[in-house]
Amino acid sequence: MLACHVGDPITAEEAIAQLQEAWKKSNDKKVAQWNEQLMEDQHAQEEEAQQELEEAEHSWTQLEKEEEERRKEIEKKKPKINGFDPQRTIGSFIVPCPSAFALNKLDGLDYVELDYFTTKGCKNAHAEHELTTSHNTYGLSTQGNTLALQPLSSLKLSKNIRRNEDLSWEEIVTAKNNMIHFMSKSKLWPQVAIARAAAP
């Protein structure tokens, strides 16, 4: 505003100077307000950026945590590999496995035909086992004074078994060795009986 009193005449130069002073004060005030607003906006932007950064860091930490938990879960489900002896060798011969019926007879210390333990007898037992569903069916059997449930395949005679006298000498030797192997595995046969069976 012009600083003049009614009745006090001023020159043109004084009026210009007063107008310039008033404009400068108004302009300085506006510039100060503008700068203050800029500082407030900058501060708000910095706070927003900081908040976004913190949220991003939190999300990243959460993702890393979830990924670590997922890795641990996958690790738990992985099959464990047991230790092994690198010096141990693998045999080059697989002992033919006789039928469940023959093994059941052997465990009961009963007589069983040698043909069950020949290569042919073991192959037949495997073929019959694959073709029949009787290994999923159970029947009653006696063990001493006790009744027991056993798969029917372990109680069923094979229809293709030959008499001992019908076997070749080679088949008898193979069957005898195979039978001695399973007698030893059963742990029910006395060592004397196993030794006598193994004797030439």
MOLINHU-V161913 format. One record per residue. N is the residue number from 0. RES is the residue in one small letter. SS is DSSP state (2 for helix, 1 for strand, 0 for the rest). OMEGA is omega as a letter, one per 40 degrees, with the letter a starting at -180 (NA if undefined). D_LAST is the distance of its C-alpha to the last C-alpha in Angstrom with 1 decimal. Layout:
n-><N;N>
res-><RES;RES>
ss-><SS;SS>
omega-><OMEGA;OMEGA>
d_last-><D_LAST;D_LAST>
This chain:
n-><0;1;2;3;4;5;6;7;8;9;10;11;12;13;14;15;16;17;18;19;20;21;22;23;24;25;26;27;28;29;30;31;32;33;34;35;36;37;38;39;40;41;42;43;44;45;46;47;48;49;50;51;52;53;54;55;56;57;58;59;60;61;62;63;64;65;66;67;68;69;70;71;72;73;74;75;76;77;78;79;80;81;82;83;84;85;86;87;88;89;90;91;92;93;94;95;96;97;98;99;100;101;102;103;104;105;106;107;108;109;110;111;112;113;114;115;116;117;118;119;120;121;122;123;124;125;126;127;128;129;130;131;132;133;134;135;136;137;138;139;140;141;142;143;144;145;146;147;148;149;150;151;152;153;154;155;156;157;158;159;160;161;162;163;164;165;166;167;168;169;170;171;172;173;174;175;176;177;178;179;180;181;182;183;184;185;186;187;188;189;190;191;192;193;194;195;196;197;198;199>
res-><m;l;a;c;h;v;g;d;p;i;t;a;e;e;a;i;a;q;l;q;e;a;w;k;k;s;n;d;k;k;v;a;q;w;n;e;q;l;m;e;d;q;h;a;q;e;e;e;a;q;q;e;l;e;e;a;e;h;s;w;t;q;l;e;k;e;e;e;e;r;r;k;e;i;e;k;k;k;p;k;i;n;g;f;d;p;q;r;t;i;g;s;f;i;v;p;c;p;s;a;f;a;l;n;k;l;d;g;l;d;y;v;e;l;d;y;f;t;t;k;g;c;k;n;a;h;a;e;h;e;l;t;t;s;h;n;t;y;g;l;s;t;q;g;n;t;l;a;l;q;p;l;s;s;l;k;l;s;k;n;i;r;r;n;e;d;l;s;w;e;e;i;v;t;a;k;n;n;m;i;h;f;m;s;k;s;k;l;w;p;q;v;a;i;a;r;a;a;a;p>
ss-><0;0;0;0;0;0;0;0;0;0;0;2;2;2;2;2;2;2;2;2;2;2;2;2;2;2;2;2;2;2;2;2;2;2;2;2;2;2;2;2;2;2;2;2;2;2;2;2;2;2;2;2;2;2;2;2;2;2;2;2;2;2;2;2;2;2;2;2;2;2;2;2;2;2;2;2;2;0;0;0;0;0;0;0;0;0;0;0;0;0;0;0;0;0;0;0;0;0;0;2;2;2;2;2;2;2;2;0;0;0;0;0;0;2;2;2;2;0;2;2;2;2;2;2;2;2;2;2;2;2;2;0;0;2;2;2;0;1;1;1;1;1;1;0;0;1;1;1;1;1;1;2;2;2;0;0;0;0;0;0;0;0;0;2;2;2;0;0;2;2;2;2;2;2;2;2;2;2;2;2;2;2;2;2;2;2;0;0;0;0;2;2;2;2;2;2;2;2;0;0>
omega-><a;a;i;i;i;i;i;i;i;a;i;a;i;i;i;a;i;i;i;a;a;i;a;i;a;a;i;i;i;i;i;i;i;i;i;i;i;i;i;i;i;i;i;i;i;i;i;i;i;i;i;i;i;i;i;i;i;i;a;i;i;i;i;i;i;i;i;i;i;i;i;a;i;a;i;a;a;i;a;i;i;i;i;i;a;a;a;a;i;a;a;a;i;a;i;a;i;a;i;i;a;i;i;i;a;i;i;a;a;i;i;a;a;a;i;a;i;i;i;i;i;i;i;i;i;a;i;i;a;a;a;i;a;i;i;a;a;i;a;i;i;i;a;i;a;i;a;i;i;i;a;i;i;i;a;i;i;a;a;a;i;i;a;a;i;a;i;a;i;i;i;a;i;a;a;a;i;a;i;i;a;i;i;a;a;i;i;a;i;a;i;a;a;i;i;i;a;a;a;NA>
d_last-><137.1;140.4;141.8;145.5;148.1;150.5;153.6;152.0;152.2;149.3;149.1;146.7;144.8;144.3;143.1;140.6;139.3;139.0;137.1;134.8;134.1;133.4;131.0;129.2;128.7;127.4;125.2;123.8;123.0;121.3;119.3;118.2;117.1;115.3;113.5;112.6;111.2;109.2;107.8;106.9;105.2;103.3;102.2;101.1;99.2;97.5;96.6;95.2;93.2;91.8;90.9;89.2;87.3;86.1;85.1;83.2;81.4;80.6;79.2;77.1;75.8;74.9;73.1;71.2;70.2;69.1;67.1;65.4;64.5;63.2;61.1;59.7;58.9;57.1;55.2;54.1;52.8;50.9;47.1;45.9;43.4;40.9;40.2;37.1;35.3;36.2;33.5;30.7;29.0;28.1;24.6;24.7;22.2;23.0;20.3;21.5;23.0;22.7;25.7;27.4;26.8;23.0;23.2;25.7;23.5;20.7;23.3;24.6;21.2;21.7;19.7;19.7;18.8;16.1;19.0;20.5;17.8;18.0;20.6;23.0;22.7;23.4;26.3;27.7;27.6;29.5;32.0;32.6;33.1;35.7;37.5;37.8;39.9;38.0;36.3;39.9;40.4;39.3;38.7;38.4;35.2;34.6;32.4;32.9;36.7;37.4;38.4;37.2;38.1;35.2;35.4;35.4;32.8;30.3;31.4;31.5;29.1;28.5;30.2;28.0;24.6;22.9;21.0;17.2;18.0;20.3;17.8;16.7;13.2;14.0;15.2;12.2;10.0;13.1;13.8;10.5;11.0;14.6;14.4;12.6;15.4;18.0;16.8;17.2;20.6;21.9;21.9;22.2;18.7;18.1;15.9;14.3;13.3;12.1;10.0;8.6;8.1;6.4;3.8;0.0>
